[in-house]
Amino acid sequence: MKTKKVGSAGRFGPRYGTKTKKIVKKIESRMKKERVCPYCERTALKRVAAGIWYCKKCKTKFAGAAYFPKSD
């Protein structure tokens, strides 16, 4: 269930509190959007698993941070 305040983290229902769900929402929204590939410079980078990133254009697979391609 999706809610206005916590978005996709609404699937947790009344558990865990709103602060935790807002943090999850923020991380998931940043994690799921497409990013620029460091090899071919195109926006086709997608997260495959925790720390594994794949470019749909140049078919490059590389390791990065768990939720973002490179740690800040």
N, C-alpha and C positions, 0 to 999 in steps of 0.2 A: 504494500500500500504506500502510495506516495503522498506526502503532505507538503503544504506550502513552506513551512519553516525548515524542515530537515530533508526534503526531497526524497532521494532514493534510500536514505537511511531510515525512512519510515517503516521499512520492512522489519525493523527490530521491535516495533510496537511500543508498549509502555516501559520496556526494560532499558536500562543503562543511562537514562537521563538525557535531557536535551543538549547539554554542553558536549557530551561525548558524540552524540549523533550529528551535531553541527560540524565537529572536527572531521568525522567520517565523510560527511557530505563534501566538505572542502577538498579533502584529499582525493576522493573519487572523481570529482568534477575536473580536477587538474590532471588526474591520471588517465582518464578516458578520452580526452581530446587528442586529436592528431597533432603531431609535432614535426619539426624539421629534421630530416635525416642529416647527420654530420658528414656523410660520405657523398651523397648526390645533391644535397641542398634542396630537397623537395619536401613538401608536407605530406608524407606518406608513412610516417613512423607509427607503429602500433605496438602496444605491450602484449607479449605472448604469455608470459608468466612472470612471477616475481623476479625482477632483475634481468629479464630477457626481452630484448626489443628487436623488432623485425621491420624492415623497410619493404613496402609493397612494390616500389618502383625498381630499385636496384637489387632487390632480394638479398640484402645483407642482414645477417643476424649477429647481434653483439650483446655483450653484457653491460649493464649500467646499474644505476641505483634501483631499489625495489619498486618505487612508485613513479620515478622520473628518470629520463634517459641518462642524466648525469647529476651527481649530487652537487648541491650549491654550497 
